[in-house]
């Protein structure tokens, strides 16, 4: 009798778990203008052009900060949106425009590196996530942090 009730309960539970939602996934959810052979549809896309994506700050002492500005230009045919900019560590802080960069306009990405207690050669990056293709752009700063001599 106990087995019979367990069997009935199992059937009821399994029957109530049926997926009767007919949610259809259509191909219009994905709009990628490039195909595998890189032939593009005539869709307007932004293009990032960076005159210099690398900065060498040379030598600096511990607990000092250095800043530089990277100039980006939108050479595409649609507004460029920089969705995020992330430094490779907390010592590298980017500032970027939150509003779209119009076609033909430039934007400034300011990057500040705080050496803190770091020492030796440093190589830090800032990764921009945008609506361009490719969707990421990496900016690099490097240099050497000098340790003060102890007396």
C-alpha positions in Angstrom: 0.0 0.0 0.0 2.8 2.3 0.9 4.5 1.6 -2.4 1.3 2.3 -4.3 1.0 5.8 -2.7 4.7 6.5 -3.4 4.1 5.5 -7.1 1.0 7.7 -7.4 2.8 10.6 -5.8 5.7 10.2 -8.1 3.4 10.2 -11.2 1.7 13.4 -10.0 5.0 15.2 -9.4 6.4 14.2 -12.8 3.2 15.2 -14.6 3.2 18.6 -12.9 6.7 19.3 -14.1 6.0 19.2 -17.8 7.3 22.2 -19.8 4.1 23.4 -21.5 5.5 26.9 -22.1 6.0 27.2 -25.9 8.7 29.9 -25.8 10.2 30.0 -29.2 13.6 31.3 -29.9 13.9 33.0 -33.2 16.9 34.0 -35.2 16.0 37.7 -35.1 17.3 37.8 -31.5 20.8 37.7 -32.9 22.0 40.4 -35.3 25.6 40.0 -36.1 26.5 41.9 -39.3 29.6 39.7 -40.0 29.5 36.2 -41.3 32.1 33.6 -40.8 33.9 34.7 -44.0 33.8 38.3 -42.8 31.5 39.6 -45.5 29.5 42.4 -43.8 26.0 43.3 -44.4 25.5 47.0 -45.2 24.9 47.8 -41.5 26.3 51.0 -40.0 29.0 50.2 -37.5 31.4 52.3 -35.4 35.1 51.8 -35.9 37.7 52.7 -33.2 40.9 54.3 -34.4 43.6 55.0 -31.8 46.7 57.0 -32.8 48.7 55.5 -29.9 47.4 52.6 -27.8 50.6 52.4 -25.8 52.3 54.7 -23.2 55.6 54.3 -21.5 55.8 56.4 -18.3 59.5 55.7 -17.9 60.7 55.7 -14.3 58.8 56.9 -11.2 59.0 56.4 -7.5 56.8 54.5 -5.2 53.6 56.3 -4.0 53.6 58.5 -7.1 50.9 58.7 -9.7 51.1 59.3 -13.4 48.3 60.0 -15.9 48.1 59.9 -19.7 45.4 60.4 -22.2 44.6 58.2 -25.1 42.7 59.8 -28.0 40.1 57.6 -29.8 38.4 58.5 -33.1 35.2 57.1 -34.4 36.0 56.5 -38.1 33.0 54.3 -38.6 29.5 55.2 -39.8 27.5 54.9 -36.6 27.9 56.4 -33.1 30.5 54.7 -30.9 29.4 53.7 -27.3 32.1 52.8 -24.8 30.2 50.5 -22.4 33.0 50.0 -19.9 36.7 50.6 -19.3 38.5 48.3 -16.8 42.0 48.5 -15.6 44.0 45.3 -15.1 44.3 46.1 -11.4 43.0 48.6 -8.9 46.2 50.8 -9.4 45.1 51.6 -13.0 42.0 53.8 -13.2 40.4 54.8 -16.5 38.0 57.7 -17.1 36.0 57.6 -20.3 33.0 59.4 -21.8 29.7 57.9 -21.0 27.9 59.6 -23.9 28.2 58.2 -27.5 31.0 59.4 -29.7 29.6 60.7 -33.0 30.9 59.7 -36.4 34.2 61.5 -37.0 34.5 62.8 -33.4 37.2 62.0 -30.9 37.1 60.9 -27.3 39.7 61.1 -24.6 40.4 58.1 -22.3 42.3 59.3 -19.3 44.3 56.6 -17.5 45.9 57.1 -14.1 48.5 54.7 -12.6 49.2 54.9 -8.9 52.4 53.1 -8.1 51.6 52.7 -4.4 54.1 50.1 -3.0 54.8 48.5 -6.3 58.3 48.0 -7.5 60.2 47.2 -10.6 58.8 46.9 -14.2 55.1 47.4 -14.5 52.9 46.6 -17.5 49.2 47.5 -17.0 46.2 47.5 -19.4 42.8 49.1 -19.8 40.2 47.1 -21.7 37.5 49.1 -23.4 34.2 47.3 -24.2 32.4 49.0 -27.1 29.7 48.5 -29.7 32.3 48.3 -32.4 33.7 45.2 -34.1 35.9 43.9 -32.5 34.1 44.8 -29.3 37.2 45.3 -27.2 40.2 47.5 -27.5 43.2 47.2 -25.1 45.3 50.3 -24.1 48.6 49.6 -22.4 50.9 51.6 -20.1 54.2 50.5 -18.8 57.3 51.7 -16.9 59.5 51.1 -13.9 58.7 51.9 -10.3 61.9 52.8 -8.3 62.3 51.7 -4.7 63.8 54.5 -2.5 67.2 53.6 -1.1 67.2 53.0 2.7 69.8 54.6 4.8 
